[in-house]
Amino acid sequence: MVLRVAVIGAGPAGLCAAHLLSAEPERYLPTVYEQTGAVGGTWVYTDRTGTDEHGLPVHSSIHKNLRTNLPKEAMVFPDFPYDSDLPSYLPHKEVRRYLENYAEHFGLHKYIQFLTRVDAVKPVHVHGDVKWQITSFKVTAPDSPSTEQFDAVIVCNGGRYSVPYTPDIPGADQFQGRTLHSHDYRVPEPFSGRRVLIIGALGSGIDLCVAIAEVAERVVISHSNPPTMEIHNLPPNVTQAARTESIVGPNNVMCQDGQEFHADDVVYCTGYRLSLPFLTPECGITLHQGRAYPLYKHVLNTTYPTMSFVGLPRTAISFSLFQLQVKLALGVLDGSLSHLSKAEMDQEIDQDFRTRLEAGQAPYQAHDVLVFPLYLSYITELAMLTGQPDPQGQASMAVDSFSHLLSDPLHFRNAEYKITGPDAWERVPHQSEKQQQSTTK
């Protein structure tokens, strides 16, 4: 019997799911729901912010001049290489082109229902089996919903990078300058000559700090990164400060380390809320403080294992990881993972969460995996469960790239990575980096 599988989202994770499902036509028939008119998900850049032409929230958080902060060698699907002539760090348009070529190469467009938004996902019981009822509507006709039934559902819209999270800072409502979340940032020019506070210092915070510093009078980047994640070699008009404690008066900002300064603008690079609004309560998934549970290996709904999630972990965007997660989902559908009991999976989920809390992580970090060596162990576990090659090389490359983002945010993208073996690689620094290293010796 051919299983009908709903895939929600046609970004990298959804395209991967569609490819692996359609590669076994005797077993699976995928239907992909995509609310925009293109493949690529968050990699589809738009100048628009707020809402799109259909009145729906803009999904993409890509800014105009974005280049990847991972080398292409670490964010590639194992069975579909990038053009070898491209540099390691790519403009966003090249990633989108790669995903478009991936969809074209594997013939995925015929499975995708474009401009179709999923409104509700609900399990239903049919002759003793669990099926999935998907209610959707065309974005051009929101008052005409339709319902289809599937044997399984793979949620690939991430739910991670489209609904901004803004922390509650005392006095923020009294601030009389401009405020912006990184989700709505597109170009630096509006900050020309201004004094800008950036709150948050992971990938987007550092990226926007460097970009805005080119035009701003002064930039303060406020964060609570641990000592192991200190940022070095920032532009001369950038100051680092501890976590923002409060906003005093119309434009003064107070930080926990006692620094106080004037800000014309505040840019929140504080991440996103986990948002899966189409899940009905019957799905058995609880969302609380940025955590979705019970999800085995951050993928399988242990209440209904024919529901799975791909791309849920924050700060882990290696495409090879998506492929392993899809393989885990398919392991349930083809019966190769039927030996896992709900009790065993739930026990592991609870233990993982307790370990994170004991290590000082917040509940919203329950799905974080890009922390060395957690990322390496996570992908190894997935590879072992699914019987797939372990992409240790890509994982260690991603960790290495992140370390250089922190040590040299201005120039780290000038380096090139070369694959030298199945799990081996080397980083070739740019000449400017070599000169800087020789100068500091």
DAGICOR-V134520 format. One record per pair of residues at least 24 apart in sequence whose ideal C-beta (glycine too) atoms are under 8 Angstrom apart, sorted by the first residue. I is the first residue (numbers start at 1). J is the second residue. If there is no record, write none. Layout:
BEGIN
((I;J) (I;J))
END
This chain:
BEGIN
((2;26) (2;27) (2;28) (2;29) (3;27) (3;28) (3;29) (3;151) (3;152) (3;333) (4;28) (4;29) (4;31) (4;149) (4;150) (4;151) (4;152) (5;29) (5;30) (5;31) (5;150) (5;151) (5;152) (5;153) (5;154) (5;333) (6;30) (6;31) (6;33) (6;121) (6;132) (6;134) (6;148) (6;150) (6;152) (6;153) (6;154) (7;31) (7;32) (7;33) (7;111) (7;153) (7;154) (7;156) (8;32) (8;33) (8;118) (8;121) (8;153) (8;154) (8;155) (8;156) (8;157) (8;278) (9;33) (9;34) (9;41) (9;155) (9;156) (9;157) (9;158) (10;34) (10;36) (10;38) (10;39) (10;40) (10;41) (10;103) (10;112) (10;114) (10;156) (11;39) (11;40) (11;41) (11;42) (11;43) (11;99) (11;156) (11;157) (11;158) (11;311) (12;40) (12;41) (12;43) (12;99) (12;311) (12;317) (12;319) (12;322) (13;41) (13;156) (13;158) (13;310) (13;311) (13;322) (13;325) (13;326) (14;41) (14;154) (14;156) (14;157) (14;310) (15;39) (15;99) (15;102) (15;103) (15;108) (16;77) (16;156) (16;310) (16;319) (16;322) (16;323) (16;326) (17;154) (17;156) (17;310) (17;326) (17;329) (18;103) (18;106) (18;108) (18;111) (18;112) (19;102) (19;106) (19;108) (20;323) (20;326) (20;327) (20;330) (21;330) (22;106) (22;107) (22;108) (22;111) (23;106) (27;333) (27;334) (28;330) (28;333) (30;111) (31;111) (31;113) (31;148) (31;150) (32;108) (32;111) (32;112) (32;113) (33;113) (33;116) (33;117) (33;118) (33;134) (33;136) (34;112) (34;113) (34;114) (34;115) (34;116) (35;59) (35;115) (35;116) (35;117) (35;118) (35;139) (36;114) (36;115) (37;114) (37;115) (38;100) (38;114) (39;99) (39;100) (39;103) (39;108) (39;109) (39;112) (40;95) (40;96) (40;99) (40;100) (41;99) (41;157) (41;158) (42;158) (42;161) (42;162) (43;92) (43;95) (43;96) (43;99) (44;96) (45;92) (45;93) (45;96) (47;186) (49;183) (49;184) (49;186) (50;184) (54;115) (54;139) (54;140) (56;117) (56;139) (57;162) (57;163) (58;162) (59;162) (60;162) (61;161) (61;162) (61;182) (61;183) (61;204) (61;272) (62;92) (63;182) (63;185) (63;186) (63;187) (63;207) (63;208) (63;211) (64;186) (64;187) (65;187) (65;211) (66;91) (66;92) (66;207) (67;91) (67;92) (67;413) (68;92) (68;95) (69;203) (69;207) (69;401) (69;402) (69;405) (69;413) (70;317) (70;318) (70;397) (70;398) (70;401) (70;402) (71;397) (71;401) (71;415) (71;416) (71;417) (73;394) (73;397) (73;417) (73;418) (73;419) (73;425) (74;318) (74;394) (74;395) (74;397) (74;398) (74;401) (74;417) (75;317) (75;318) (75;319) (75;394) (75;398) (76;319) (76;320) (76;394) (77;102) (77;319) (77;320) (77;322) (77;323) (78;320) (78;323) (78;389) (78;391) (80;105) (80;106) (87;416) (88;413) (88;415) (88;416) (88;417) (89;413) (89;415) (115;139) (115;140) (117;142) (118;278) (119;145) (119;278) (120;278) (120;280) (121;153) (121;155) (121;278) (121;279) (121;280) (121;283) (121;307) (122;280) (122;282) (122;283) (123;282) (123;283) (123;284) (123;304) (123;307) (124;149) (130;304) (130;306) (132;306) (132;307) (151;306) (151;333) (152;306) (152;307) (152;308) (152;329) (152;333) (153;306) (153;307) (153;308) (154;307) (154;308) (154;309) (154;310) (154;326) (154;329) (155;276) (155;279) (155;307) (155;308) (155;309) (155;310) (156;309) (156;310) (156;311) (157;276) (157;311) (158;311) (158;312) (159;274) (159;275) (159;276) (159;292) (159;312) (160;272) (160;274) (160;311) (160;312) (160;314) (161;272) (162;272) (162;275) (163;272) (163;273) (163;275) (164;268) (164;270) (164;271) (164;272) (164;273) (165;270) (165;271) (165;272) (165;273) (166;268) (166;270) (167;199) (167;268) (167;270) (169;199) (169;244) (169;245) (169;246) (169;247) (170;245) (170;246) (170;247) (171;246) (171;247) (171;248) (172;247) (172;266) (174;247) (174;249) (174;250) (175;247) (175;250) (175;251) (175;263) (175;266) (176;250) (176;251) (177;250) (177;251) (177;263) (177;264) (177;265) (177;266) (178;264) (178;265) (178;266) (179;265) (179;266) (179;267) (179;268) (180;265) (180;266) (180;267) (180;268) (181;267) (181;268) (181;269) (181;270) (182;208) (182;267) (182;268) (182;269) (182;270) (183;272) (185;267) (188;212) (188;214) (188;215) (188;216) (189;215) (191;215) (191;216) (191;265) (192;216) (193;217) (194;264) (194;265) (195;219) (195;220) (195;261) (195;262) (195;263) (195;264) (195;265) (196;220) (196;263) (196;264) (196;265) (196;266) (196;267) (197;222) (197;244) (197;253) (197;261) (197;263) (197;265) (197;266) (197;267) (198;222) (198;266) (198;267) (198;269) (199;223) (199;244) (199;266) (199;267) (199;268) (199;269) (199;270) (200;268) (200;269) (200;270) (200;271) (201;225) (201;229) (201;231) (201;240) (201;269) (202;269) (202;271) (202;315) (203;315) (203;405) (204;269) (205;269) (206;231) (206;405) (206;406) (206;409) (207;409) (208;267) (208;269) (209;234) (209;238) (209;409) (210;234) (210;235) (210;409) (210;410) (212;267) (213;237) (213;238) (220;253) (220;259) (220;261) (220;263) (222;253) (222;255) (229;406) (230;406) (231;406) (231;409) (232;406) (232;407) (232;408) (233;407) (233;408) (233;409) (233;410) (233;411) (234;409) (234;410) (235;410) (271;314) (274;364) (283;307) (288;363) (289;362) (289;363) (289;364) (290;362) (290;363) (290;364) (290;365) (290;366) (290;367) (291;353) (291;363) (291;364) (291;366) (291;367) (292;367) (293;349) (293;353) (293;366) (294;345) (294;346) (294;349) (295;349) (296;340) (296;345) (296;346) (296;348) (296;349) (297;325) (297;328) (297;378) (297;381) (297;382) (297;385) (298;325) (298;367) (298;369) (299;325) (299;328) (299;329) (300;328) (300;329) (300;332) (300;345) (302;342) (302;345) (302;346) (302;349) (303;342) (305;332) (305;340) (306;332) (306;333) (308;332) (312;367) (313;367) (313;368) (313;369) (313;370) (313;378) (314;365) (314;367) (314;368) (314;370) (315;368) (315;369) (315;370) (316;368) (316;369) (316;370) (316;375) (318;379) (318;391) (318;394) (318;395) (318;398) (320;379) (320;391) (320;394) (321;379) (321;382) (321;391) (323;388) (324;379) (324;382) (324;383) (324;386) (324;388) (324;391) (325;382) (327;382) (327;386) (327;388) (328;382) (328;385) (328;386) (331;385) (331;386) (336;387) (337;385) (370;398) (370;399) (370;402) (372;399) (375;399) (390;423) (392;423) (393;419) (393;421) (393;422) (393;423) (393;424) (393;425) (396;425) (397;425) (400;427) (408;433) (408;436) (411;436))
END
